[in-house]
Amino acid sequence: MSSPLITIDHNAHISEAAEMMSSKKLRKLAVSENGKIVGIITSTDLVNQLAK
């Protein structure tokens, strides 16, 4: 896990998540809503979604 925890807002576009993960060399990115972690996006999730 990276420290500090890097998060993205639940309303962010998938391309923002992809750019953040690429620039910071992350394979997993925590998704937050109102300061709470509500999920995780993985690099596999991005590939599957962008391939559609």
PDBQT receptor file of N, H, CA, C and O in Angstrom, charges set to zero:
ATOM      1  N   MET A   1       0.840  -1.174   0.000  1.00  0.00    +0.000 N 
ATOM      2  CA  MET A   1       0.000   0.000   0.000  1.00  0.00    +0.000 C 
ATOM      3  C   MET A   1       0.882   1.231   0.000  1.00  0.00    +0.000 C 
ATOM      4  O   MET A   1       1.916   1.271   0.666  1.00  0.00    +0.000 OA
ATOM      5  N   SER A   2       0.462   2.236  -0.755  1.00  0.00    +0.000 N 
ATOM      6  H   SER A   2      -0.379   2.203  -1.296  1.00  0.00    +0.000 HD
ATOM      7  CA  SER A   2       1.214   3.485  -0.763  1.00  0.00    +0.000 C 
ATOM      8  C   SER A   2       0.854   4.302   0.473  1.00  0.00    +0.000 C 
ATOM      9  O   SER A   2      -0.253   4.204   1.002  1.00  0.00    +0.000 OA
ATOM     10  N   SER A   3       1.799   5.097   0.912  1.00  0.00    +0.000 N 
ATOM     11  H   SER A   3       2.698   5.176   0.482  1.00  0.00    +0.000 HD
ATOM     12  CA  SER A   3       1.555   5.953   2.070  1.00  0.00    +0.000 C 
ATOM     13  C   SER A   3       2.064   7.343   1.723  1.00  0.00    +0.000 C 
ATOM     14  O   SER A   3       3.218   7.469   1.312  1.00  0.00    +0.000 OA
ATOM     15  N   PRO A   4       1.282   8.369   1.865  1.00  0.00    +0.000 N 
ATOM     16  CA  PRO A   4      -0.092   8.386   2.368  1.00  0.00    +0.000 C 
ATOM     17  C   PRO A   4      -1.061   7.777   1.358  1.00  0.00    +0.000 C 
ATOM     18  O   PRO A   4      -0.753   7.660   0.172  1.00  0.00    +0.000 OA
ATOM     19  N   LEU A   5      -2.225   7.397   1.847  1.00  0.00    +0.000 N 
ATOM     20  H   LEU A   5      -2.475   7.492   2.811  1.00  0.00    +0.000 HD
ATOM     21  CA  LEU A   5      -3.242   6.793   1.003  1.00  0.00    +0.000 C 
ATOM     22  C   LEU A   5      -3.685   7.791  -0.070  1.00  0.00    +0.000 C 
ATOM     23  O   LEU A   5      -4.041   8.928   0.241  1.00  0.00    +0.000 OA
ATOM     24  N   ILE A   6      -3.659   7.366  -1.309  1.00  0.00    +0.000 N 
ATOM     25  H   ILE A   6      -3.370   6.443  -1.561  1.00  0.00    +0.000 HD
ATOM     26  CA  ILE A   6      -4.075   8.218  -2.423  1.00  0.00    +0.000 C 
ATOM     27  C   ILE A   6      -5.491   7.821  -2.816  1.00  0.00    +0.000 C 
ATOM     28  O   ILE A   6      -5.781   6.648  -3.050  1.00  0.00    +0.000 OA
ATOM     29  N   THR A   7      -6.366   8.820  -2.884  1.00  0.00    +0.000 N 
ATOM     30  H   THR A   7      -6.130   9.773  -2.693  1.00  0.00    +0.000 HD
ATOM     31  CA  THR A   7      -7.773   8.557  -3.185  1.00  0.00    +0.000 C 
ATOM     32  C   THR A   7      -8.233   9.398  -4.358  1.00  0.00    +0.000 C 
ATOM     33  O   THR A   7      -7.582  10.366  -4.750  1.00  0.00    +0.000 OA
ATOM     34  N   ILE A   8      -9.367   9.006  -4.905  1.00  0.00    +0.000 N 
ATOM     35  H   ILE A   8      -9.896   8.220  -4.586  1.00  0.00    +0.000 HD
ATOM     36  CA  ILE A   8     -10.022   9.768  -5.958  1.00  0.00    +0.000 C 
ATOM     37  C   ILE A   8     -11.507   9.849  -5.585  1.00  0.00    +0.000 C 
ATOM     38  O   ILE A   8     -12.060   8.914  -5.005  1.00  0.00    +0.000 OA
ATOM     39  N   ASP A   9     -12.132  10.951  -5.916  1.00  0.00    +0.000 N 
ATOM     40  H   ASP A   9     -11.683  11.710  -6.387  1.00  0.00    +0.000 HD
ATOM     41  CA  ASP A   9     -13.545  11.139  -5.600  1.00  0.00    +0.000 C 
ATOM     42  C   ASP A   9     -14.407  10.198  -6.434  1.00  0.00    +0.000 C 
ATOM     43  O   ASP A   9     -14.077   9.892  -7.579  1.00  0.00    +0.000 OA
ATOM     44  N   HIS A  10     -15.492   9.751  -5.860  1.00  0.00    +0.000 N 
ATOM     45  H   HIS A  10     -15.760  10.000  -4.930  1.00  0.00    +0.000 HD
ATOM     46  CA  HIS A  10     -16.378   8.793  -6.536  1.00  0.00    +0.000 C 
ATOM     47  C   HIS A  10     -17.024   9.376  -7.792  1.00  0.00    +0.000 C 
ATOM     48  O   HIS A  10     -17.503   8.621  -8.638  1.00  0.00    +0.000 OA
ATOM     49  N   ASN A  11     -17.046  10.697  -7.930  1.00  0.00    +0.000 N 
ATOM     50  H   ASN A  11     -16.657  11.310  -7.243  1.00  0.00    +0.000 HD
ATOM     51  CA  ASN A  11     -17.621  11.338  -9.119  1.00  0.00    +0.000 C 
ATOM     52  C   ASN A  11     -16.606  11.564 -10.237  1.00  0.00    +0.000 C 
ATOM     53  O   ASN A  11     -16.972  12.031 -11.316  1.00  0.00    +0.000 OA
ATOM     54  N   ALA A  12     -15.350  11.240  -9.996  1.00  0.00    +0.000 N 
ATOM     55  H   ALA A  12     -15.053  10.860  -9.120  1.00  0.00    +0.000 HD
ATOM     56  CA  ALA A  12     -14.309  11.478 -10.999  1.00  0.00    +0.000 C 
ATOM     57  C   ALA A  12     -14.511  10.571 -12.213  1.00  0.00    +0.000 C 
ATOM     58  O   ALA A  12     -15.007   9.451 -12.096  1.00  0.00    +0.000 OA
ATOM     59  N   HIS A  13     -14.124  11.071 -13.358  1.00  0.00    +0.000 N 
ATOM     60  H   HIS A  13     -13.721  11.981 -13.453  1.00  0.00    +0.000 HD
ATOM     61  CA  HIS A  13     -14.219  10.305 -14.603  1.00  0.00    +0.000 C 
ATOM     62  C   HIS A  13     -13.138   9.222 -14.621  1.00  0.00    +0.000 C 
ATOM     63  O   HIS A  13     -12.076   9.387 -14.020  1.00  0.00    +0.000 OA
ATOM     64  N   ILE A  14     -13.410   8.140 -15.300  1.00  0.00    +0.000 N 
ATOM     65  H   ILE A  14     -14.273   8.007 -15.788  1.00  0.00    +0.000 HD
ATOM     66  CA  ILE A  14     -12.467   7.013 -15.354  1.00  0.00    +0.000 C 
ATOM     67  C   ILE A  14     -11.115   7.430 -15.928  1.00  0.00    +0.000 C 
ATOM     68  O   ILE A  14     -10.081   6.884 -15.544  1.00  0.00    +0.000 OA
ATOM     69  N   SER A  15     -11.123   8.390 -16.841  1.00  0.00    +0.000 N 
ATOM     70  H   SER A  15     -11.963   8.833 -17.152  1.00  0.00    +0.000 HD
ATOM     71  CA  SER A  15      -9.856   8.847 -17.416  1.00  0.00    +0.000 C 
ATOM     72  C   SER A  15      -8.997   9.553 -16.361  1.00  0.00    +0.000 C 
ATOM     73  O   SER A  15      -7.770   9.479 -16.422  1.00  0.00    +0.000 OA
ATOM     74  N   GLU A  16      -9.620  10.229 -15.403  1.00  0.00    +0.000 N 
ATOM     75  H   GLU A  16     -10.617  10.288 -15.353  1.00  0.00    +0.000 HD
ATOM     76  CA  GLU A  16      -8.877  10.856 -14.307  1.00  0.00    +0.000 C 
ATOM     77  C   GLU A  16      -8.212   9.784 -13.447  1.00  0.00    +0.000 C 
ATOM     78  O   GLU A  16      -7.056   9.925 -13.049  1.00  0.00    +0.000 OA
ATOM     79  N   ALA A  17      -8.946   8.720 -13.167  1.00  0.00    +0.000 N 
ATOM     80  H   ALA A  17      -9.886   8.605 -13.490  1.00  0.00    +0.000 HD
ATOM     81  CA  ALA A  17      -8.388   7.616 -12.384  1.00  0.00    +0.000 C 
ATOM     82  C   ALA A  17      -7.216   6.983 -13.125  1.00  0.00    +0.000 C 
ATOM     83  O   ALA A  17      -6.183   6.691 -12.523  1.00  0.00    +0.000 OA
ATOM     84  N   ALA A  18      -7.373   6.772 -14.421  1.00  0.00    +0.000 N 
ATOM     85  H   ALA A  18      -8.212   7.010 -14.910  1.00  0.00    +0.000 HD
ATOM     86  CA  ALA A  18      -6.305   6.168 -15.222  1.00  0.00    +0.000 C 
ATOM     87  C   ALA A  18      -5.062   7.054 -15.225  1.00  0.00    +0.000 C 
ATOM     88  O   ALA A  18      -3.945   6.559 -15.073  1.00  0.00    +0.000 OA
ATOM     89  N   GLU A  19      -5.253   8.357 -15.397  1.00  0.00    +0.000 N 
ATOM     90  H   GLU A  19      -6.160   8.759 -15.521  1.00  0.00    +0.000 HD
ATOM     91  CA  GLU A  19      -4.126   9.292 -15.414  1.00  0.00    +0.000 C 
ATOM     92  C   GLU A  19      -3.419   9.311 -14.062  1.00  0.00    +0.000 C 
ATOM     93  O   GLU A  19      -2.189   9.293 -14.008  1.00  0.00    +0.000 OA
ATOM     94  N   MET A  20      -4.178   9.347 -12.979  1.00  0.00    +0.000 N 
ATOM     95  H   MET A  20      -5.176   9.362 -13.023  1.00  0.00    +0.000 HD
ATOM     96  CA  MET A  20      -3.592   9.370 -11.638  1.00  0.00    +0.000 C 
ATOM     97  C   MET A  20      -2.808   8.088 -11.372  1.00  0.00    +0.000 C 
ATOM     98  O   MET A  20      -1.693   8.130 -10.853  1.00  0.00    +0.000 OA
ATOM     99  N   MET A  21      -3.398   6.954 -11.730  1.00  0.00    +0.000 N 
ATOM    100  H   MET A  21      -4.304   6.920 -12.151  1.00  0.00    +0.000 HD
ATOM    101  CA  MET A  21      -2.735   5.674 -11.500  1.00  0.00    +0.000 C 
ATOM    102  C   MET A  21      -1.461   5.563 -12.330  1.00  0.00    +0.000 C 
ATOM    103  O   MET A  21      -0.453   5.040 -11.855  1.00  0.00    +0.000 OA
ATOM    104  N   SER A  22      -1.501   6.045 -13.546  1.00  0.00    +0.000 N 
ATOM    105  H   SER A  22      -2.319   6.470 -13.931  1.00  0.00    +0.000 HD
ATOM    106  CA  SER A  22      -0.332   5.991 -14.416  1.00  0.00    +0.000 C 
ATOM    107  C   SER A  22       0.781   6.911 -13.908  1.00  0.00    +0.000 C 
ATOM    108  O   SER A  22       1.936   6.496 -13.811  1.00  0.00    +0.000 OA
ATOM    109  N   SER A  23       0.435   8.142 -13.589  1.00  0.00    +0.000 N 
ATOM    110  H   SER A  23      -0.503   8.478 -13.668  1.00  0.00    +0.000 HD
ATOM    111  CA  SER A  23       1.451   9.116 -13.180  1.00  0.00    +0.000 C 
ATOM    112  C   SER A  23       2.088   8.767 -11.839  1.00  0.00    +0.000 C 
ATOM    113  O   SER A  23       3.259   9.071 -11.611  1.00  0.00    +0.000 OA
ATOM    114  N   LYS A  24       1.328   8.135 -10.956  1.00  0.00    +0.000 N 
ATOM    115  H   LYS A  24       0.377   7.888 -11.141  1.00  0.00    +0.000 HD
ATOM    116  CA  LYS A  24       1.845   7.787  -9.635  1.00  0.00    +0.000 C 
ATOM    117  C   LYS A  24       2.279   6.324  -9.535  1.00  0.00    +0.000 C 
ATOM    118  O   LYS A  24       2.687   5.853  -8.473  1.00  0.00    +0.000 OA
ATOM    119  N   LYS A  25       2.181   5.607 -10.677  1.00  0.00    +0.000 N 
ATOM    120  H   LYS A  25       1.850   5.990 -11.540  1.00  0.00    +0.000 HD
ATOM    121  CA  LYS A  25       2.573   4.193 -10.747  1.00  0.00    +0.000 C 
ATOM    122  C   LYS A  25       1.847   3.341  -9.706  1.00  0.00    +0.000 C 
ATOM    123  O   LYS A  25       2.459   2.580  -8.958  1.00  0.00    +0.000 OA
ATOM    124  N   LEU A  26       0.509   3.498  -9.684  1.00  0.00    +0.000 N 
ATOM    125  H   LEU A  26       0.011   4.117 -10.292  1.00  0.00    +0.000 HD
ATOM    126  CA  LEU A  26      -0.333   2.757  -8.753  1.00  0.00    +0.000 C 
ATOM    127  C   LEU A  26      -1.045   1.628  -9.476  1.00  0.00    +0.000 C 
ATOM    128  O   LEU A  26      -1.388   1.760 -10.651  1.00  0.00    +0.000 OA
ATOM    129  N   ARG A  27      -1.271   0.518  -8.783  1.00  0.00    +0.000 N 
ATOM    130  H   ARG A  27      -0.992   0.411  -7.829  1.00  0.00    +0.000 HD
ATOM    131  CA  ARG A  27      -2.075  -0.564  -9.349  1.00  0.00    +0.000 C 
ATOM    132  C   ARG A  27      -3.464  -0.581  -8.741  1.00  0.00    +0.000 C 
ATOM    133  O   ARG A  27      -4.387  -1.184  -9.289  1.00  0.00    +0.000 OA
ATOM    134  N   LYS A  28      -3.606   0.095  -7.588  1.00  0.00    +0.000 N 
ATOM    135  H   LYS A  28      -2.856   0.585  -7.143  1.00  0.00    +0.000 HD
ATOM    136  CA  LYS A  28      -4.903   0.188  -6.908  1.00  0.00    +0.000 C 
ATOM    137  C   LYS A  28      -5.088   1.616  -6.428  1.00  0.00    +0.000 C 
ATOM    138  O   LYS A  28      -4.139   2.278  -6.008  1.00  0.00    +0.000 OA
ATOM    139  N   LEU A  29      -6.327   2.078  -6.498  1.00  0.00    +0.000 N 
ATOM    140  H   LEU A  29      -7.098   1.540  -6.839  1.00  0.00    +0.000 HD
ATOM    141  CA  LEU A  29      -6.646   3.446  -6.117  1.00  0.00    +0.000 C 
ATOM    142  C   LEU A  29      -7.929   3.430  -5.292  1.00  0.00    +0.000 C 
ATOM    143  O   LEU A  29      -8.958   2.912  -5.725  1.00  0.00    +0.000 OA
ATOM    144  N   ALA A  30      -7.847   4.005  -4.101  1.00  0.00    +0.000 N 
ATOM    145  H   ALA A  30      -7.011   4.426  -3.749  1.00  0.00    +0.000 HD
ATOM    146  CA  ALA A  30      -9.017   4.049  -3.226  1.00  0.00    +0.000 C 
ATOM    147  C   ALA A  30      -9.998   5.111  -3.731  1.00  0.00    +0.000 C 
ATOM    148  O   ALA A  30      -9.595   6.185  -4.179  1.00  0.00    +0.000 OA
ATOM    149  N   VAL A  31     -11.282   4.793  -3.651  1.00  0.00    +0.000 N 
ATOM    150  H   VAL A  31     -11.610   3.921  -3.288  1.00  0.00    +0.000 HD
ATOM    151  CA  VAL A  31     -12.352   5.709  -4.070  1.00  0.00    +0.000 C 
ATOM    152  C   VAL A  31     -13.024   6.237  -2.809  1.00  0.00    +0.000 C 
ATOM    153  O   VAL A  31     -13.417   5.469  -1.931  1.00  0.00    +0.000 OA
ATOM    154  N   SER A  32     -13.153   7.578  -2.733  1.00  0.00    +0.000 N 
ATOM    155  H   SER A  32     -12.834   8.201  -3.447  1.00  0.00    +0.000 HD
ATOM    156  CA  SER A  32     -13.738   8.169  -1.530  1.00  0.00    +0.000 C 
ATOM    157  C   SER A  32     -15.006   8.953  -1.852  1.00  0.00    +0.000 C 
ATOM    158  O   SER A  32     -15.185   9.489  -2.945  1.00  0.00    +0.000 OA
ATOM    159  N   GLU A  33     -15.876   8.990  -0.845  1.00  0.00    +0.000 N 
ATOM    160  H   GLU A  33     -15.731   8.554   0.043  1.00  0.00    +0.000 HD
ATOM    161  CA  GLU A  33     -17.105   9.778  -0.918  1.00  0.00    +0.000 C 
ATOM    162  C   GLU A  33     -17.299  10.403   0.462  1.00  0.00    +0.000 C 
ATOM    163  O   GLU A  33     -17.401   9.701   1.468  1.00  0.00    +0.000 OA
ATOM    164  N   ASN A  34     -17.349  11.728   0.489  1.00  0.00    +0.000 N 
ATOM    165  H   ASN A  34     -17.266  12.298  -0.328  1.00  0.00    +0.000 HD
ATOM    166  CA  ASN A  34     -17.510  12.455   1.758  1.00  0.00    +0.000 C 
ATOM    167  C   ASN A  34     -16.460  12.049   2.794  1.00  0.00    +0.000 C 
ATOM    168  O   ASN A  34     -16.767  11.901   3.977  1.00  0.00    +0.000 OA
ATOM    169  N   GLY A  35     -15.218  11.871   2.334  1.00  0.00    +0.000 N 
ATOM    170  H   GLY A  35     -14.968  11.991   1.373  1.00  0.00    +0.000 HD
ATOM    171  CA  GLY A  35     -14.125  11.551   3.239  1.00  0.00    +0.000 C 
ATOM    172  C   GLY A  35     -14.035  10.099   3.674  1.00  0.00    +0.000 C 
ATOM    173  O   GLY A  35     -13.155   9.750   4.461  1.00  0.00    +0.000 OA
ATOM    174  N   LYS A  36     -14.923   9.246   3.184  1.00  0.00    +0.000 N 
ATOM    175  H   LYS A  36     -15.638   9.530   2.545  1.00  0.00    +0.000 HD
ATOM    176  CA  LYS A  36     -14.912   7.826   3.543  1.00  0.00    +0.000 C 
ATOM    177  C   LYS A  36     -14.513   6.998   2.325  1.00  0.00    +0.000 C 
ATOM    178  O   LYS A  36     -14.890   7.316   1.198  1.00  0.00    +0.000 OA
ATOM    179  N   ILE A  37     -13.761   5.954   2.556  1.00  0.00    +0.000 N 
ATOM    180  H   ILE A  37     -13.455   5.695   3.472  1.00  0.00    +0.000 HD
ATOM    181  CA  ILE A  37     -13.388   5.040   1.482  1.00  0.00    +0.000 C 
ATOM    182  C   ILE A  37     -14.596   4.168   1.171  1.00  0.00    +0.000 C 
ATOM    183  O   ILE A  37     -15.129   3.487   2.047  1.00  0.00    +0.000 OA
ATOM    184  N   VAL A  38     -15.026   4.197  -0.106  1.00  0.00    +0.000 N 
ATOM    185  H   VAL A  38     -14.593   4.750  -0.818  1.00  0.00    +0.000 HD
ATOM    186  CA  VAL A  38     -16.213   3.438  -0.509  1.00  0.00    +0.000 C 
ATOM    187  C   VAL A  38     -15.893   2.344  -1.526  1.00  0.00    +0.000 C 
ATOM    188  O   VAL A  38     -16.771   1.569  -1.905  1.00  0.00    +0.000 OA
ATOM    189  N   GLY A  39     -14.636   2.283  -1.969  1.00  0.00    +0.000 N 
ATOM    190  H   GLY A  39     -13.923   2.913  -1.661  1.00  0.00    +0.000 HD
ATOM    191  CA  GLY A  39     -14.279   1.253  -2.929  1.00  0.00    +0.000 C 
ATOM    192  C   GLY A  39     -12.836   1.358  -3.364  1.00  0.00    +0.000 C 
ATOM    193  O   GLY A  39     -12.089   2.217  -2.896  1.00  0.00    +0.000 OA
ATOM    194  N   ILE A  40     -12.454   0.470  -4.271  1.00  0.00    +0.000 N 
ATOM    195  H   ILE A  40     -13.061  -0.228  -4.651  1.00  0.00    +0.000 HD
ATOM    196  CA  ILE A  40     -11.099   0.443  -4.814  1.00  0.00    +0.000 C 
ATOM    197  C   ILE A  40     -11.196   0.195  -6.313  1.00  0.00    +0.000 C 
ATOM    198  O   ILE A  40     -11.965  -0.653  -6.767  1.00  0.00    +0.000 OA
ATOM    199  N   ILE A  41     -10.413   0.938  -7.067  1.00  0.00    +0.000 N 
ATOM    200  H   ILE A  41      -9.789   1.627  -6.698  1.00  0.00    +0.000 HD
ATOM    201  CA  ILE A  41     -10.288   0.706  -8.507  1.00  0.00    +0.000 C 
ATOM    202  C   ILE A  41      -8.925   0.061  -8.723  1.00  0.00    +0.000 C 
ATOM    203  O   ILE A  41      -7.917   0.532  -8.196  1.00  0.00    +0.000 OA
ATOM    204  N   THR A  42      -8.900  -1.014  -9.496  1.00  0.00    +0.000 N 
ATOM    205  H   THR A  42      -9.719  -1.397  -9.923  1.00  0.00    +0.000 HD
ATOM    206  CA  THR A  42      -7.630  -1.670  -9.807  1.00  0.00    +0.000 C 
ATOM    207  C   THR A  42      -7.267  -1.416 -11.270  1.00  0.00    +0.000 C 
ATOM    208  O   THR A  42      -8.104  -0.994 -12.068  1.00  0.00    +0.000 OA
ATOM    209  N   SER A  43      -6.022  -1.676 -11.599  1.00  0.00    +0.000 N 
ATOM    210  H   SER A  43      -5.342  -2.019 -10.950  1.00  0.00    +0.000 HD
ATOM    211  CA  SER A  43      -5.592  -1.527 -12.985  1.00  0.00    +0.000 C 
ATOM    212  C   SER A  43      -6.374  -2.470 -13.894  1.00  0.00    +0.000 C 
ATOM    213  O   SER A  43      -6.642  -2.129 -15.046  1.00  0.00    +0.000 OA
ATOM    214  N   THR A  44      -6.739  -3.637 -13.400  1.00  0.00    +0.000 N 
ATOM    215  H   THR A  44      -6.521  -3.914 -12.464  1.00  0.00    +0.000 HD
ATOM    216  CA  THR A  44      -7.556  -4.577 -14.168  1.00  0.00    +0.000 C 
ATOM    217  C   THR A  44      -8.937  -3.999 -14.433  1.00  0.00    +0.000 C 
ATOM    218  O   THR A  44      -9.473  -4.152 -15.530  1.00  0.00    +0.000 OA
ATOM    219  N   ASP A  45      -9.518  -3.334 -13.438  1.00  0.00    +0.000 N 
ATOM    220  H   ASP A  45      -9.082  -3.209 -12.547  1.00  0.00    +0.000 HD
ATOM    221  CA  ASP A  45     -10.819  -2.680 -13.626  1.00  0.00    +0.000 C 
ATOM    222  C   ASP A  45     -10.756  -1.664 -14.777  1.00  0.00    +0.000 C 
ATOM    223  O   ASP A  45     -11.656  -1.600 -15.615  1.00  0.00    +0.000 OA
ATOM    224  N   LEU A  46      -9.686  -0.881 -14.799  1.00  0.00    +0.000 N 
ATOM    225  H   LEU A  46      -8.955  -0.933 -14.119  1.00  0.00    +0.000 HD
ATOM    226  CA  LEU A  46      -9.540   0.133 -15.849  1.00  0.00    +0.000 C 
ATOM    227  C   LEU A  46      -9.435  -0.498 -17.231  1.00  0.00    +0.000 C 
ATOM    228  O   LEU A  46     -10.091  -0.061 -18.176  1.00  0.00    +0.000 OA
ATOM    229  N   VAL A  47      -8.608  -1.526 -17.338  1.00  0.00    +0.000 N 
ATOM    230  H   VAL A  47      -8.074  -1.881 -16.571  1.00  0.00    +0.000 HD
ATOM    231  CA  VAL A  47      -8.446  -2.195 -18.635  1.00  0.00    +0.000 C 
ATOM    232  C   VAL A  47      -9.763  -2.776 -19.105  1.00  0.00    +0.000 C 
ATOM    233  O   VAL A  47     -10.125  -2.625 -20.272  1.00  0.00    +0.000 OA
ATOM    234  N   ASN A  48     -10.483  -3.434 -18.220  1.00  0.00    +0.000 N 
ATOM    235  H   ASN A  48     -10.189  -3.556 -17.272  1.00  0.00    +0.000 HD
ATOM    236  CA  ASN A  48     -11.761  -4.032 -18.591  1.00  0.00    +0.000 C 
ATOM    237  C   ASN A  48     -12.770  -2.965 -19.020  1.00  0.00    +0.000 C 
ATOM    238  O   ASN A  48     -13.503  -3.160 -19.990  1.00  0.00    +0.000 OA
ATOM    239  N   GLN A  49     -12.810  -1.855 -18.314  1.00  0.00    +0.000 N 
ATOM    240  H   GLN A  49     -12.215  -1.696 -17.526  1.00  0.00    +0.000 HD
ATOM    241  CA  GLN A  49     -13.792  -0.811 -18.631  1.00  0.00    +0.000 C 
ATOM    242  C   GLN A  49     -13.437  -0.089 -19.922  1.00  0.00    +0.000 C 
ATOM    243  O   GLN A  49     -14.318   0.197 -20.733  1.00  0.00    +0.000 OA
ATOM    244  N   LEU A  50     -12.164   0.209 -20.121  1.00  0.00    +0.000 N 
ATOM    245  H   LEU A  50     -11.449  -0.023 -19.462  1.00  0.00    +0.000 HD
ATOM    246  CA  LEU A  50     -11.743   0.944 -21.310  1.00  0.00    +0.000 C 
ATOM    247  C   LEU A  50     -11.793   0.071 -22.572  1.00  0.00    +0.000 C 
ATOM    248  O   LEU A  50     -11.855   0.593 -23.686  1.00  0.00    +0.000 OA
ATOM    249  N   ALA A  51     -11.768  -1.240 -22.399  1.00  0.00    +0.000 N 
ATOM    250  H   ALA A  51     -11.718  -1.663 -21.495  1.00  0.00    +0.000 HD
ATOM    251  CA  ALA A  51     -11.803  -2.152 -23.545  1.00  0.00    +0.000 C 
ATOM    252  C   ALA A  51     -13.217  -2.304 -24.108  1.00  0.00    +0.000 C 
ATOM    253  O   ALA A  51     -13.388  -2.836 -25.205  1.00  0.00    +0.000 OA
ATOM    254  N   LYS A  52     -14.225  -1.847 -23.373  1.00  0.00    +0.000 N 
ATOM    255  H   LYS A  52     -14.086  -1.415 -22.482  1.00  0.00    +0.000 HD
ATOM    256  CA  LYS A  52     -15.612  -1.993 -23.821  1.00  0.00    +0.000 C 
ATOM    257  C   LYS A  52     -15.949  -1.010 -24.909  1.00  0.00    +0.000 C 
ATOM    258  O   LYS A  52     -17.078  -0.996 -25.401  1.00  0.00    +0.000 OA
TER     259      LYS A  52
